[in-house]
Amino acid sequence: MSGIVAIWRRDGAPLSHDEVVGPSVALAHRGRNGSDAAVLRDRALAHHHFWTTPEEIGERQPVSLDNGRLLIALDGRLDNRTELVPQLAPREASVSDASLLIRAYERWGESCFARLLGPFAACVFDQRTGHVVLARDPLGDRTLFYYLSDRALVIASEESAVLAHPEVPRRLDETTLALFYAVEAPAAGATFFSDVRELLPGHTLTVGQERSELRAFWSPPDGPALRLGSDREYADAFRGLLRDAVRCRMRSIRPAGVLMSGGLDSTSVACLAAEEMARASQCEPLRVFSWVFDELAVCDERFFMDAVVERYGLEAHRIVGDTLWPLRDAPAWPHDPGRPHLGIYRLLLENLCREIKATGTDVLLTGNFGDHLYSGAERWLLELLREGRPMAGVGSLLLCLTRRGVRGLRSDPGLRRLASRLLQPFRGQRRPGGMPANAKSWLTAEALDRISGAESCDQDGLGEVGRRFRLIATPWAAQSAPLGTAQANRLGIEVRNPYRDRRLVEFMASVPRHQVYRGGLYKHVLRAAMRGVLPDRVRLRKKATSYVPLYNRGVFERERDTARALLDAPDAWWPRFVRREWLEGALREPLRPRDDGAAALVPWFCVVVELWRRTASPAELATMRLP
């Protein structure tokens, strides 16, 4: 991840030194390979370079055309170069992604962004029209934040850099705080600060001298559901898309590594990456990086990891995670003025990144967000019946019985949904009503009132495929994907997520639900696609690993005093949003191995918001008060 800073004095005043330096210093950690800026009288466009692809080496952004009348800064990667290069630079196979983008903009204008595939955020100074144009990829894997007033436009890759501009107010957005405690994504475009906005995924913002316009340049695919001839065809299509997603993310200056747990998602990425390296005749083995546990055996996945390492001859690097519990050394964590820390297991990633850097690796593929692809499991049996395949449904239920026993069969989501549908006529009509009594039961009345009016992701007018796409590409995912990469980026690592490939997401939004869940196991299409590629020890595993014991070791054991000191502060914010009796109850007993959701996240969010306040500077605290 590189970084972008842009400032435009819309009132025509000349830029001051502080206006340029403050935001740029706040993004200095993104400039591993230096930074450059184009500075005019009333505007500046700066780029902090982190070269990770071969075509970027030596490139100085922003890039320009038309004697500097067109300037573009890009943070991201274009994954459809094979389509773009012949159209835009047919004699320059090694042209950089930023140079491709500026030529695309010159030819197609703002419509060019709909033609791009991959994670990107871009800022364009188009002096031919007098406009500044911002764009963000449809899945939101790169970020742009901005402050817009009649006097100034301030743009940056992180909130903290926007806040570093002397004219940007630091008023807290209480609705965003309430949604945070409610474990909901912020309202569209909102941040923790009322005057700082985030550009929405798949949108452009065009700012002129007199007016600005926010437009969607992309919308979710919403055609008919995909129907192929057999399970094998679905599996082959999935494997081809995942292989392409892995291949394009391995385009790097040095060989990429893989963050590999023992789960299906990351091990599948590792297997395909190893095959890709072999196909490219690379002699060195693929490096995989993992954390393991010597004391907390239930968290350890070496049994599954070793099967992949041995089959493909991988170079395995591991750190022991037993002592990297949540909240360890929390007061010494780096402070982000723009938001609280979100990652419960941030120390695992941070220490693993140091191990990765020691090997000379700077690009890391992950299995993150694989779980997001498999929505709608409760409808797998109904869809098989609608397709006229009742025997396939019976066979899957028998396989579930064999694998998971009577208890597993009774909890099968498809069977439960079918039974509910059949019994519905005998249950009478449902009583009308709004939110269930136990929904968000931890929130105070004030918090519930605030979130009730928050703008949600609009799915009106979307068909079935479009709604499923929104379920996969959730606002939470769009928020957390860049945050995870930003943490690694501070340590000189670029994280790439194959399961965030838009082609793969679109495919999974359109396939029948019986490709999501079958025979008592989730991820049916992935398991079928990886037959013969992924060792069966992993491919057919039934249970996911829980890190709850590590959470308990931190929050309930080693750092209990730290957590209590933060939560018991007399001026703490959380009591305005979270019911005190609920939080006390949640902190009374350690979590069970399968506890998740509110039981873990809400106490954690209460703690990290208070930690955010305690590590803020006096100047920040003076402007971060709740009314």
C-alpha positions in Angstrom: 0.0 0.0 0.0 1.3 3.4 -1.0 -0.2 6.6 0.2 -2.0 9.6 -1.3 -2.3 13.2 0.0 -4.0 15.9 -1.9 -5.0 19.5 -1.0 -6.9 22.1 -2.9 -7.6 25.6 -1.6 -11.0 26.1 -3.2 -11.0 29.7 -2.0 -7.9 30.4 -4.2 -5.6 31.1 -1.3 -2.0 30.0 -1.6 -1.1 26.8 0.3 0.8 27.2 3.5 3.7 25.1 4.6 1.7 23.4 7.4 -1.2 22.5 5.1 1.2 20.3 3.0 3.6 19.0 5.6 1.2 17.9 8.3 -0.8 15.4 6.3 2.3 14.1 4.5 4.1 13.4 7.7 1.1 11.5 9.0 1.4 9.1 6.0 5.2 8.9 6.0 5.0 5.2 7.1 3.6 4.4 3.7 6.6 5.8 1.8 9.1 2.9 2.1 10.6 4.0 -1.3 10.3 7.8 -0.7 7.7 10.3 -1.7 7.2 13.0 -4.3 4.7 15.9 -4.8 3.4 18.2 -7.4 2.8 21.5 -5.7 1.1 24.5 -7.4 0.0 27.7 -5.9 -3.3 26.6 -4.4 -3.1 22.8 -4.7 -0.8 19.9 -4.1 -0.8 16.2 -4.9 1.7 13.9 -3.1 2.4 10.2 -3.3 4.3 8.0 -0.8 5.9 5.1 -2.7 5.9 1.5 -1.8 7.0 -0.5 -4.8 5.8 -4.1 -4.8 5.3 -4.9 -8.5 8.1 -5.1 -11.1 6.6 -2.3 -13.2 6.7 0.2 -10.3 10.4 0.1 -9.6 11.8 3.6 -9.9 8.5 5.2 -10.7 7.8 8.6 -9.2 4.2 9.5 -8.7 2.1 11.5 -9.3 2.4 10.7 -13.1 1.4 13.4 -15.6 0.2 13.8 -19.2 -0.6 16.8 -21.4 2.3 18.9 -20.1 1.2 18.4 -16.5 -2.4 19.4 -17.1 -3.4 15.9 -16.0 -2.0 14.5 -12.8 -2.8 11.1 -11.2 -1.7 9.4 -8.0 -2.6 5.7 -7.6 -2.6 3.5 -4.5 -3.3 0.0 -5.6 -2.8 -2.6 -8.3 -4.5 -3.3 -11.7 -5.2 -7.0 -12.2 -6.6 -6.8 -15.8 -3.4 -5.6 -17.4 -3.7 -8.2 -20.2 -6.8 -6.3 -21.3 -5.6 -2.8 -20.7 -2.0 -2.9 -22.1 -2.9 -3.7 -25.7 -5.4 -0.9 -25.7 -3.4 1.8 -24.0 0.3 0.9 -24.3 0.7 -1.8 -27.0 4.4 -1.3 -27.3 5.1 -1.0 -23.5 4.5 -4.4 -21.8 6.3 -3.2 -18.7 4.2 0.0 -18.3 3.3 0.7 -14.7 -0.3 0.5 -13.4 -0.3 4.3 -12.7 0.7 5.0 -16.2 -2.0 2.7 -17.5 -4.5 4.5 -15.4 -3.6 8.0 -16.6 -3.9 6.8 -20.2 -7.2 5.2 -19.4 -8.5 8.4 -17.9 -7.2 10.5 -20.8 -9.1 8.2 -23.3 -12.3 7.3 -21.4 -12.6 10.0 -18.7 -14.3 9.1 -15.4 -15.8 6.0 -17.1 -12.4 4.4 -17.1 -12.7 3.3 -13.5 -15.5 0.9 -14.3 -13.0 -0.9 -16.6 -10.5 -1.6 -13.9 -10.1 -4.8 -11.9 -8.2 -5.0 -8.7 -7.8 -2.9 -5.5 -7.3 0.8 -6.1 -7.8 4.3 -4.9 -6.9 7.2 -7.2 -6.8 10.9 -7.1 -6.9 12.9 -10.4 -6.0 16.6 -10.8 -7.6 17.5 -14.1 -6.6 21.0 -14.8 -8.3 20.8 -18.3 -11.7 20.9 -16.5 -10.7 22.4 -13.2 -11.9 19.2 -11.3 -10.4 17.0 -8.7 -11.6 13.4 -9.1 -11.4 10.6 -6.5 -12.2 7.0 -7.2 -12.2 3.8 -5.1 -12.5 0.2 -6.2 -15.9 -1.6 -5.9 -14.9 -3.8 -3.0 -13.2 -1.0 -1.2 -9.8 -2.7 -0.7 -8.0 0.7 -0.8 -9.2 3.8 1.0 -9.6 7.5 0.4 -10.8 9.9 3.1 -11.6 13.6 2.6 -12.7 16.8 4.2 -14.7 19.2 1.9 -15.7 22.8 2.7 -16.1 25.9 0.7 -12.6 26.8 1.6 -10.6 23.6 1.1 -10.6 20.0 0.0 -8.2 17.7 1.9 -7.7 14.1 0.7 -5.6 11.3 2.1 -5.4 7.5 2.3 -5.9 7.5 6.1 -8.2 9.6 8.4 -5.2 10.6 10.5 -3.6 12.4 7.6 -6.8 14.4 6.8 -7.1 15.3 10.5 -3.5 16.6 10.4 -4.6 19.5 8.2 -4.9 22.6 10.4 -8.5 23.5 9.1 -10.1 20.1 9.7 -12.3 20.0 12.8 -12.1 17.0 15.1 -15.7 16.7 16.2 -16.6 13.1 17.1 -19.5 11.4 15.3 -21.6 9.9 18.0 -23.7 7.8 15.6 -20.5 6.1 14.3 -19.6 5.4 17.9 -23.0 3.9 18.6 -22.8 1.7 15.5 -19.3 0.7 16.6 -20.6 -0.6 19.9 -23.5 -2.2 18.1 -21.0 -4.2 16.0 -22.3 -2.5 12.9 -20.4 -0.8 10.1 -20.5 3.0 10.0 -23.2 4.7 8.0 -22.3 5.2 4.3 -19.2 7.4 4.1 -19.1 8.1 7.8 -16.0 7.9 10.1 -15.4 8.5 13.8 -15.2 12.2 13.0 -18.2 14.2 11.7 -16.2 16.3 9.2 -14.1 13.5 7.7 -15.8 11.3 5.1 -14.8 8.1 3.5 -15.2 7.7 -0.3 -17.7 4.8 -0.8 -16.5 1.7 -2.7 -17.3 1.8 -6.4 -17.8 5.6 -6.4 -16.2 8.7 -7.7 -16.3 12.1 -6.1 -15.8 15.0 -8.6 -15.1 18.3 -7.0 -15.2 21.6 -8.9 -14.9 25.2 -7.9 -18.6 25.6 -7.2 -20.0 22.1 -6.6 -19.2 18.5 -6.0 -20.8 15.3 -7.2 -20.7 11.8 -5.7 -21.5 9.1 -8.3 -21.5 5.3 -8.4 -19.5 4.1 -11.4 -20.3 0.4 -10.6 -23.2 -1.6 -9.2 -23.5 -5.3 -8.1 -24.2 -7.7 -10.9 -27.8 -8.6 -10.8 -28.5 -11.0 -13.7 -30.0 -14.5 -13.5 -28.5 -17.0 -11.1 -25.8 -19.2 -12.6 -26.9 -22.8 -13.5 -24.2 -25.2 -14.7 -24.6 -28.8 -15.7 -23.0 -30.5 -12.8 -21.2 -30.1 -9.4 -17.9 -30.8 -11.3 -18.5 -27.8 -13.5 -19.1 -25.5 -10.5 -15.9 -26.9 -8.9 -13.8 -26.4 -12.0 -15.1 -22.8 -12.5 -14.4 -22.0 -8.8 -10.9 -23.4 -9.0 -10.1 -21.5 -12.2 -11.2 -18.2 -10.6 -9.3 -18.8 -7.4 -6.2 -19.8 -9.3 -6.4 -16.6 -11.4 -6.9 -14.6 -8.2 -3.8 -16.1 -6.6 -1.8 -15.7 -9.8 -2.4 -12.0 -10.3 -1.6 -11.4 -6.6 1.8 -13.1 -7.0 3.0 -10.3 -9.3 5.7 -8.9 -7.1 9.3 -7.8 -7.2 10.4 -10.7 -4.9 8.6 -14.0 -4.5 5.4 -13.6 -2.5 4.7 -15.6 0.7 1.4 -16.9 2.1 0.0 -16.4 5.6 -1.2 -20.0 6.2 -3.3 -21.3 9.1 -4.7 -24.8 9.0 -8.0 -23.8 7.6 -9.4 -24.5 4.1 -9.1 -21.0 2.8 -5.4 -20.2 3.4 -4.1 -23.7 2.7 -5.9 -23.6 -0.6 -4.2 -20.3 -1.5 -0.8 -21.9 -0.5 -1.4 -25.0 -2.6 -2.3 -22.9 -5.7 0.6 -20.5 -5.1 3.0 -23.4 -4.9 1.6 -24.9 -8.1 2.0 -21.5 -9.8 5.6 -21.2 -8.7 6.3 -24.7 -10.1 4.6 -23.8 -13.3 6.8 -20.7 -13.6 9.9 -22.9 -13.0 10.9 -21.0 -9.8 13.4 -23.2 -8.0 13.0 -21.9 -4.5 10.1 -23.2 -2.4 7.1 -21.1 -1.5 7.4 -19.5 1.9 4.5 -19.9 4.3 4.1 -18.0 7.6 2.0 -19.2 10.5 1.6 -18.9 14.2 1.5 -22.0 16.4 0.8 -22.7 20.1 2.7 -24.9 22.4 0.6 -24.4 25.5 -2.9 -23.6 24.1 -3.2 -26.8 22.2 -6.8 -26.1 21.1 -5.5 -23.1 19.1 -2.7 -25.1 17.4 -3.2 -26.2 13.7 0.2 -27.8 13.0 -1.6 -31.2 12.2 -3.2 -29.5 9.2 -0.4 -27.2 8.2 2.1 -30.0 8.1 0.1 -32.0 5.5 0.4 -29.0 3.1 4.0 -28.3 3.9 5.0 -31.9 3.3 3.1 -32.4 0.1 4.5 -29.2 -1.6 7.9 -29.0 0.1 7.1 -25.5 1.4 9.5 -23.4 3.5 7.6 -23.0 6.7 8.2 -20.1 9.1 6.4 -20.1 12.4 6.1 -18.0 15.6 4.8 -19.3 18.9 1.7 -17.3 19.8 1.0 -18.4 23.4 2.4 -15.1 24.8 0.9 -12.8 22.2 -2.5 -12.4 23.9 -4.9 -9.5 23.5 -4.0 -6.3 25.3 -0.4 -7.3 26.0 1.7 -4.1 26.3 -1.4 -2.2 25.2 -0.3 1.2 26.5 2.7 1.0 24.2 0.7 0.3 21.0 1.1 2.9 18.3 -1.7 5.4 18.5 -3.8 6.1 15.4 -5.5 9.5 15.8 -8.2 8.5 13.3 -9.7 5.4 14.9 -9.4 2.9 17.8 -7.5 -0.4 17.3 -9.8 -3.1 16.0 -7.7 -6.2 15.8 -8.1 -8.6 18.8 -5.1 -10.6 17.6 -3.0 -7.7 16.3 0.1 -8.9 18.1 0.1 -12.2 16.3 0.1 -10.4 12.9 2.6 -7.8 14.1 5.2 -10.4 15.3 4.6 -12.6 12.3 5.3 -9.6 10.0 8.7 -9.1 11.7 9.5 -12.7 10.9 8.3 -12.2 7.3 10.5 -9.1 6.9 13.5 -11.0 8.1 13.2 -13.4 5.2 13.1 -10.6 2.6 9.5 -11.1 1.7 7.3 -8.0 1.2 4.1 -9.4 -0.4 1.9 -11.7 1.6 -1.2 -13.6 0.3 -3.8 -14.6 2.9 -7.0 -16.7 3.2 -8.8 -13.8 4.8 -12.4 -13.2 3.9 -12.9 -16.7 2.5 -15.7 -17.3 5.0 -17.6 -14.3 3.5 -18.2 -16.2 0.2 -20.6 -18.8 1.7 -23.9 -17.1 2.5 -27.3 -18.7 2.3 -26.5 -22.2 3.5 -30.0 -22.6 4.9 -31.5 -22.8 1.4 -29.3 -25.6 0.0 -31.9 -28.3 0.2 -34.8 -26.2 -1.0 -32.8 -25.3 -4.1 -31.9 -28.9 -4.9 -35.6 -29.7 -4.7 -36.5 -26.8 -7.0 -34.0 -28.1 -9.5 -35.8 -31.5 -9.4 -32.9 -33.3 -7.7 -34.5 -34.8 -4.6 -32.2 -37.8 -4.6 -29.1 -35.5 -4.5 -30.7 -34.0 -1.4 -31.3 -37.3 0.2 -27.8 -38.4 -0.5 -26.4 -35.3 1.1 -28.4 -35.8 4.2 -27.2 -39.4 4.5 -23.7 -38.2 4.1 -24.3 -35.6 6.8 -25.6 -38.4 9.1 -22.5 -40.5 8.4 -20.1 -37.6 9.0 -21.8 -35.8 11.9 -24.3 -38.2 13.4 -27.9 -37.6 14.4 -27.0 -34.4 16.2 -25.3 -33.0 13.2 -28.3 -34.0 11.0 -30.7 -32.3 13.3 -28.7 -29.0 13.1 -28.4 -29.1 9.3 -29.4 -25.6 8.2 -31.1 -26.8 5.0 -33.2 -29.5 6.8 -34.2 -27.0 9.5 -35.2 -24.4 6.9 -37.3 -27.0 4.9 -39.0 -28.2 8.2 -39.8 -24.6 9.1 -41.3 -24.0 5.6 -43.4 -27.2 5.9 -44.7 -26.3 9.4 -45.4 -22.6 8.6 -49.1 -23.2 7.8 -49.7 -24.7 11.2 -48.0 -22.0 13.2 -50.5 -19.2 12.5 -49.5 -15.7 11.5 -46.5 -14.0 13.0 -47.1 -11.1 15.3 -46.1 -7.8 13.7 -43.3 -6.0 15.4 -40.0 -4.4 14.9 -36.7 -5.4 16.3 -36.8 -8.6 18.5 -36.5 -8.0 22.2 -33.1 -9.6 22.5 -31.6 -7.8 19.4 -28.7 -5.6 20.4 -29.6 -6.3 24.0 -26.3 -4.8 25.3 -27.1 -1.3 24.0 -28.4 1.6 26.0 -31.6 3.3 25.0 -29.5 6.3 23.8 -27.4 4.0 21.6 -30.5 2.3 20.2 -32.0 5.6 19.4 -28.9 6.8 17.5 -28.5 3.7 15.4 -32.2 3.5 14.5 -31.8 6.5 12.2 -28.5 5.5 10.7 -28.3 5.1 7.0 -27.8 1.4 6.1 -26.6 -0.3 2.9 -29.4 0.2 0.5 -30.5 -3.1 -1.1 -33.8 -1.8 -2.5 -34.2 -2.7 -6.1 -31.6 -5.4 -6.0 -32.5 -8.9 -7.2 -31.4 -12.1 -5.6 -27.9 -12.1 -7.0 -27.3 -8.5 -6.1 -28.5 -9.0 -2.5 -26.2 -12.0 -2.2 -23.3 -9.9 -3.5 -24.0 -7.3 -0.8 -24.0 -10.1 1.8 -20.6 -11.2 0.7 -19.1 -7.8 0.1 -20.3 -6.4 3.4 -19.5 -2.9 4.6 -17.7 -4.6 7.5 -15.4 -6.4 5.0 -14.8 -3.1 3.1 -13.8 -1.5 6.4 -11.7 -4.3 7.8 -9.8 -5.4 4.7 -7.9 -2.1 4.4 -7.3 -1.9 8.1 -5.6 -5.4 8.2 -3.4 -4.4 5.3 -2.6 -1.0 6.9 -1.2 -2.7 10.0 1.1 -4.9 8.0 2.0 -2.0 5.8 3.5 -0.1 8.7 6.0 -3.0 9.0 6.8 -3.0 5.3 4.5 -5.8 4.2 1.8 -5.6 1.5 -1.1 -7.9 2.2 -3.1 -9.3 -0.7 -6.4 -11.2 -0.3 -7.3 -13.6 -3.2 -10.8 -14.1 -1.8 -11.5 -10.4 -2.3 -11.1 -10.9 -6.1 -14.3 -9.4 -7.6 -14.6 -12.1 -10.2 -14.7 -14.7 -7.5 -17.2 -12.7 -5.4 -19.5 -12.3 -8.4 -19.3 -16.0 -9.1 -20.2 -17.0 -5.5 -23.1 -14.5 -5.5 -24.7 -16.3 -8.5 -24.2 -20.0 -7.7 -26.9 -22.1 -6.1 -26.8 -22.5 -2.3 -26.2 -26.3 -2.6 -22.7 -25.2 -3.7 -22.3 -23.5 -0.3 -23.3 -26.3 2.0 -23.6 -30.1 1.4 -23.2 -33.3 3.3 -22.9 -31.6 6.6 -20.0 -29.4 5.6 -19.8 -25.7 4.6 -17.7 -24.6 1.6 -18.8 -27.4 -0.6 -17.7 -25.9 -3.8 -14.2 -25.1 -2.4 -13.8 -28.7 -1.1 -14.8 -30.1 -4.4 -12.6 -27.7 -6.3 -9.5 -28.6 -4.3 -9.9 -32.3 -4.6 -6.5 -33.7 -5.6 -4.9 -30.3 -4.8 -5.4 -29.9 -1.1 -4.6 -32.8 1.2 -7.8 -34.6 2.4 -6.7 -34.1 6.0 -7.4 -30.4 5.5 -10.0 -30.6 2.7 -12.4 -32.7 4.8 -11.9 -31.2 8.2 -15.1 -30.5 10.0 -14.4 -28.0 12.7 -12.7 -24.6 12.6 -10.1 -23.7 15.1 -11.0 -21.3 17.9 -8.7 -18.7 19.4 -11.0 -18.0 22.3 -8.5 -19.5 24.8 -6.0 -16.9 23.7 -8.6 -14.2 24.1 -9.4 -15.5 27.6 -5.7 -15.6 28.5 -5.5 -11.9 27.7 -8.8 -10.3 28.6 -9.7 -12.6 31.5 -6.3 -13.5 32.9 -3.1 -11.7 32.2 -4.6 -8.3 31.3 -7.7 -8.3 33.4 -6.4 -5.4 35.5 -5.5 -3.4 32.4 -9.0 -3.9 31.0 -10.7 -3.0 34.3 -8.6 0.1 34.7 -9.7 1.3 31.3 -13.4 0.4 31.8 -13.7 1.7 35.3 -12.4 5.2 34.5 -14.9 7.8 35.8 -15.1 9.6 32.5 -15.4 6.5 30.3 -17.5 6.7 27.2 -18.8 3.2 27.0 -21.6 3.5 29.6 -23.4 5.9 27.3 -23.7 3.2 24.7 -23.4 -0.2 26.5 -25.5 -1.3 29.4 -23.4 -1.6 32.5 -25.1 -4.7 33.8 -24.7 -6.4 30.4 -21.0 -5.7 30.2 -20.4 -6.8 33.8 -22.1 -10.0 33.0 -20.1 -10.5 29.9 -16.9 -10.0 31.9 -17.8 -12.3 34.7 -16.9 -15.6 33.1 -14.3 -16.4 30.4 -15.7 -17.2 26.9 -16.5 -20.8 25.9 -14.6 -22.2 22.9 -17.3 -21.4 20.4 -18.5 -18.1 21.8 -18.2 -15.2 19.4 -20.1 -12.2 18.2 -21.3 -9.7 20.8 -19.9 -11.7 23.8 -16.3 -11.2 22.5 -16.5 -8.1 20.4 -18.5 -5.7 22.5 -16.3 -5.9 25.6 -13.2 -5.6 23.3 -14.7 -2.5 21.6 -15.4 -0.9 25.0 -11.8 -1.5 26.0 -10.1 -0.3 22.8 -12.1 2.9 22.7 -11.0 3.8 26.2 -7.4 2.8 25.2 -7.7 5.1 22.2 -8.6 8.0 24.5 -5.9 7.3 27.0 -3.1 7.2 24.4 -4.3 10.4 22.6 -2.3 13.6 22.9 -3.6 16.4 25.0 -4.4 18.4 21.8 -6.5 15.5 20.5 -8.3 14.9 23.8 -9.3 18.6 23.9 -11.3 18.0 20.7 -12.5 14.5 21.3 -15.0 15.1 24.1 -18.6 13.8 23.9 -21.2 16.5 24.6 
